[in-house]
Amino acid sequence: MVVLCEKFLLYYLSNHTDRKLSWQTNMGTADLKATFENGQKHELNVSTYQMCVLMLFNNADRLSYKEIEQATEIPASDLKMCLQSLALVKGKDVLRKEPMNNYVSEIDAFFVNDKFSSKLYKVKIGSVVAETEPEPEKLKTQERVEEERRPQIQASIVRIMKSRKKLEHNNLVAEVTKQLQSRFLANPTEVKKQIESLIERVFLERDNSDRKLYRYLA
């Protein structure tokens, strides 16, 4: 997977030199072909995290929670939900765990459920939904993405205002959104913040008679 990611990164950056690529590994999906006892075969539709866990069992019959955590480097909260979805959901339990109870802990051990069977050849194994606030890692990712987009929003505002000289707030936001839509959907609140930043840095100014009208300062 790392080799494939690196190849795609090189391809992506060769086509988009002014962008950065961040992998949202918690959002991917994969199809795995699995063979269980008596040759029963299934195609498992799983998340990227679930795929990483299951592929470990190509080379091991039994793995502890700590071994899985170390091998995959999946954040602890995500890993526990991932293992719960693979071992504790009735009809989707392609793994078994010891001790057998209704939760995943760091002292558990996991192995393939050779008795697994389903009437369907293709089995979709959904993710367990967390009932907690977003993890710090996800918040950090979101903050990093927003930070990387700010210069692009500012550059778009300056290009538009340099061309138009003066423009009303809603029209400026609409033009910025249109100009950046091939890259990302600009948040109007963030656009407004960057307009304020450019006003403070004397790139723009508000019209004295109409506070919603901006003027470009050469």
C-alpha positions in Angstrom: 0.0 0.0 0.0 2.8 2.4 0.8 4.5 1.8 -2.6 1.2 2.4 -4.4 0.6 5.6 -2.3 4.0 6.9 -3.2 3.5 6.2 -6.9 0.2 8.1 -6.9 1.7 11.0 -5.0 4.4 11.4 -7.7 1.7 11.2 -10.4 -0.6 13.7 -8.6 2.2 16.3 -7.9 3.4 16.0 -11.5 0.0 17.3 -12.6 -0.7 19.7 -9.7 2.5 21.3 -8.7 0.8 23.9 -6.4 -1.1 21.5 -4.3 -0.6 19.1 -1.4 -1.9 15.6 -1.0 -3.2 14.4 2.3 -4.4 10.8 2.7 -7.7 10.3 4.6 -7.1 6.7 5.5 -10.1 6.4 7.6 -12.4 7.1 4.6 -11.2 4.5 2.1 -12.8 1.1 1.1 -11.4 -2.1 -0.4 -12.6 -5.5 -1.6 -10.8 -8.6 -0.2 -11.2 -12.2 -1.4 -11.3 -14.5 1.6 -11.3 -18.3 1.9 -12.7 -19.9 5.1 -13.0 -23.5 6.3 -14.1 -26.1 3.7 -13.1 -23.8 0.9 -16.0 -21.4 1.4 -15.2 -18.1 -0.4 -16.4 -14.6 0.1 -15.6 -11.1 -1.2 -15.5 -8.7 1.8 -16.2 -5.1 1.2 -14.3 -3.3 4.1 -12.8 0.0 5.1 -9.1 0.7 4.6 -8.5 0.2 8.3 -10.3 -3.1 8.2 -8.3 -4.2 5.2 -5.0 -3.4 6.9 -6.1 -5.6 9.9 -7.3 -8.5 7.9 -4.3 -8.7 5.6 -2.1 -9.3 8.7 -3.8 -12.7 9.0 -2.2 -13.8 5.7 1.0 -14.3 7.7 -0.3 -15.1 11.2 -2.9 -17.4 12.8 -3.3 -15.3 15.9 -2.4 -11.7 16.8 -2.7 -9.7 20.0 -4.2 -6.3 20.1 -0.8 -4.8 20.7 0.7 -6.6 17.7 -2.1 -5.3 15.5 -1.7 -1.8 16.8 2.1 -1.8 16.3 1.8 -3.3 12.7 -0.9 -1.0 11.4 -0.3 2.2 13.5 -4.0 2.9 13.4 -5.1 5.4 16.1 -6.2 3.5 19.2 -9.8 4.7 19.2 -10.2 3.9 15.5 -8.5 0.5 15.9 -10.9 -0.6 18.7 -13.9 0.3 16.6 -12.4 -1.5 13.6 -11.8 -4.7 15.6 -15.2 -4.4 17.1 -16.8 -4.3 13.6 -14.7 -7.4 12.5 -15.2 -9.6 15.6 -18.4 -8.5 17.4 -21.0 -7.8 14.8 -23.3 -10.8 14.2 -23.2 -12.0 10.7 -20.1 -10.0 9.9 -17.7 -11.6 12.4 -14.9 -12.7 10.2 -12.6 -12.6 13.2 -12.9 -14.1 16.7 -11.4 -12.7 19.9 -10.3 -13.9 23.3 -11.6 -13.3 25.9 -15.0 -13.3 24.2 -17.1 -10.4 25.5 -18.9 -7.4 24.1 -16.0 -4.9 24.0 -12.4 -4.7 22.7 -9.5 -4.1 25.1 -5.7 -4.0 24.9 -5.4 -7.5 26.4 -7.4 -9.2 23.7 -6.1 -11.7 21.1 -7.7 -12.2 17.6 -7.8 -15.0 15.1 -9.7 -15.8 11.9 -13.2 -17.2 12.3 -13.0 -20.3 10.1 -16.6 -21.1 10.8 -17.8 -17.8 9.2 -20.5 -18.2 6.6 -23.0 -16.0 4.8 -25.7 -16.6 2.2 -24.2 -13.7 0.2 -21.0 -14.1 -1.7 -20.2 -10.4 -1.3 -20.3 -9.3 2.3 -20.2 -5.6 3.3 -18.7 -5.1 6.7 -19.7 -1.7 8.0 -17.8 0.5 10.4 -19.0 0.9 14.0 -20.0 4.5 14.6 -18.3 6.2 17.5 -20.5 7.9 20.0 -17.8 10.3 21.0 -16.5 13.7 20.0 -14.1 13.9 16.9 -10.6 12.6 17.8 -7.8 15.1 18.1 -6.2 13.6 15.0 -9.2 14.4 12.9 -9.4 17.9 14.2 -5.7 18.4 13.5 -6.2 17.2 9.9 -9.1 19.6 9.4 -7.1 22.5 10.8 -4.2 21.7 8.6 -6.4 21.5 5.5 -8.0 24.9 6.3 -4.6 26.4 6.9 -3.3 25.2 3.5 -6.4 26.6 1.7 -6.1 30.1 3.2 -3.3 31.3 0.8 -5.3 30.0 -2.2 -8.4 31.9 -1.0 -6.4 35.1 -0.5 -4.7 34.8 -3.9 -8.1 34.3 -5.5 -9.5 37.4 -3.8 -6.6 39.5 -4.9 -6.8 38.3 -8.5 -10.5 39.1 -8.7 -10.3 42.5 -7.0 -7.2 43.5 -9.1 -9.3 42.8 -12.2 -12.6 44.2 -11.0 -11.3 47.1 -8.8 -14.4 47.2 -6.7 -17.0 44.5 -5.8 -19.8 43.9 -3.4 -19.3 41.3 -0.7 -21.7 38.6 -1.9 -20.5 38.9 -5.5 -16.9 38.6 -4.4 -17.6 35.5 -2.3 -19.5 33.9 -5.3 -16.6 34.6 -7.7 -14.0 33.2 -5.3 -16.1 30.1 -4.8 -16.5 29.7 -8.6 -12.7 30.2 -9.2 -11.7 27.6 -6.6 -14.4 25.0 -7.2 -12.1 22.8 -9.3 -9.8 22.5 -6.2 -12.2 22.6 -3.3 -15.5 24.1 -2.1 -14.6 27.4 -0.3 -16.3 28.1 2.9 -18.0 31.5 2.8 -17.1 32.1 6.4 -13.4 31.4 5.7 -13.6 33.7 2.6 -14.9 36.5 4.8 -12.0 36.0 7.2 -9.5 36.2 4.4 -11.2 39.4 3.1 -10.8 40.9 6.6 -7.1 39.8 6.7 -6.5 41.5 3.3 -8.2 44.7 4.6 -5.9 44.7 7.7 -2.9 44.3 5.4 -4.1 47.2 3.2 -4.7 45.1 0.0 -8.4 46.1 0.1 -10.6 48.7 1.8 -14.3 49.2 2.5 -16.3 51.9 0.7 -17.0 54.8 3.1 -20.7 54.9 2.1 -21.3 51.1 1.6 -19.6 48.8 4.1 -20.4 45.8 1.9 -18.5 47.2 -1.0 -14.8 46.5 -1.3 -12.2 48.4 -3.3 -8.8 47.2 -4.5 -5.8 49.2 -3.4 -3.0 49.1 -5.9 
